[in-house]
Amino acid sequence: MFSDPKKSKSISENSKEQNRIASGTSITGDINAKGGFRIEGTLDGNLKTAGKVVISEGGHIKGRLECEHADIEGKIDGNLHVAGTLSLRSSAVIEGDVVAGKLAIEPGATFNATCQMNGAVKSLKKKDEKKSA
């Protein structure tokens, strides 16, 4: 009712954009984007995006990754900050610090990292405390 249809259209279009670093491509430097990324080559630098990041089996990031969701089959040497779900496939290799909302790891993945979960925290109560309360 009060929103500008042009503004809402441009926001949704930006989040659907897909960027790609092809196999055999090497980029040095930092990248800031609004859309998603598929990395099949090498990025030596930081990547910050509001979209989803997919790192293919041959893909490699040496630096910091900040994104909404990530699906990793390749390698990351650095820090990850994933607001939503971080999915590590069996071929994934992670070295560094990880902050994620949710974490899914397939058997076979290499996860040499400290990890902090930013999801909902449930309090743990003993059975005796529940009965007496």
C-alpha positions in Angstrom: 0.0 0.0 0.0 2.7 2.5 1.0 5.7 0.8 -0.7 7.2 2.0 -4.0 6.8 -1.0 -6.5 10.0 0.1 -8.3 12.1 -0.2 -5.2 10.8 -3.6 -4.1 11.3 -4.9 -7.7 14.9 -3.8 -7.8 15.6 -5.4 -4.4 14.2 -8.8 -5.4 16.0 -8.6 -8.8 19.4 -8.0 -7.1 19.0 -10.9 -4.7 18.3 -13.2 -7.7 21.4 -12.2 -9.7 24.0 -14.9 -10.1 27.7 -14.2 -10.4 30.2 -16.8 -11.4 34.0 -17.3 -11.1 34.7 -20.0 -13.7 37.1 -22.9 -13.4 40.6 -21.8 -14.3 40.0 -18.2 -13.2 42.0 -16.6 -10.4 40.9 -13.3 -8.8 42.9 -11.3 -6.3 41.0 -8.7 -4.3 37.8 -8.1 -2.3 34.3 -8.5 -3.8 31.1 -6.9 -2.5 27.9 -8.0 -4.2 24.1 -8.2 -3.7 23.4 -11.4 -5.6 24.6 -15.0 -5.3 27.9 -16.4 -6.3 29.1 -19.7 -7.8 32.9 -20.1 -7.4 34.6 -22.8 -9.5 38.0 -21.0 -9.7 40.1 -19.3 -7.0 39.4 -16.1 -5.0 42.3 -14.7 -3.1 40.5 -12.1 -1.0 37.2 -11.4 0.8 33.7 -12.0 -0.5 30.7 -10.3 1.0 27.2 -10.8 -0.4 23.6 -10.8 0.7 22.9 -13.9 -1.5 23.9 -17.6 -1.5 27.4 -18.7 -2.2 28.2 -22.1 -3.8 31.8 -23.2 -4.0 32.2 -26.1 -6.4 34.6 -29.0 -5.9 37.5 -27.2 -7.7 36.7 -23.8 -6.1 38.9 -22.2 -3.5 38.6 -19.0 -1.3 41.6 -17.7 0.6 40.1 -15.0 2.8 36.9 -14.1 4.5 33.4 -15.1 3.3 30.2 -13.3 4.5 26.9 -14.5 3.0 23.3 -15.5 3.7 23.6 -19.2 2.9 26.6 -21.3 1.7 27.0 -24.7 0.0 30.6 -25.8 0.0 32.2 -28.6 -2.0 35.6 -26.9 -2.5 38.1 -25.4 -0.1 38.1 -22.3 2.2 41.1 -21.0 4.0 39.8 -18.2 6.2 36.9 -17.1 8.2 33.2 -17.8 7.3 30.2 -15.8 8.5 27.0 -17.4 7.3 23.8 -15.9 8.6 21.6 -18.8 7.5 22.6 -22.4 6.7 26.2 -23.6 6.0 26.2 -26.9 4.1 29.5 -28.8 3.8 29.5 -31.6 1.2 31.8 -34.6 1.5 34.5 -33.0 -0.6 34.6 -29.7 1.4 37.8 -28.6 3.2 37.4 -25.8 5.8 40.3 -24.2 7.6 39.6 -21.2 9.9 36.8 -19.8 12.1 33.1 -20.3 11.3 30.0 -18.5 12.5 26.8 -19.9 11.2 23.1 -19.9 12.0 22.8 -23.6 11.1 25.4 -26.2 10.1 25.1 -29.3 8.0 28.1 -31.5 7.5 28.2 -34.6 5.2 30.5 -37.5 6.2 33.9 -37.1 4.6 34.1 -33.3 4.9 37.2 -31.9 6.5 36.3 -29.3 9.1 39.4 -27.9 10.9 37.7 -24.8 12.4 36.4 -23.2 15.5 32.6 -22.9 15.2 30.0 -20.7 16.8 26.3 -21.2 16.2 24.0 -18.2 16.1 20.8 -20.2 16.1 18.2 -20.3 18.9 19.5 -21.4 22.2 17.5 -23.9 24.2 17.9 -24.2 27.9 18.7 -27.7 29.2 16.9 -28.8 32.4 17.3 -32.0 34.3 14.3 -34.3 34.6 14.2 -33.8 38.3 13.9 -30.0 37.9 11.0 -30.4 35.5 9.1 -32.6 37.9 9.6 -30.3 40.9 8.6 -27.2 39.0 
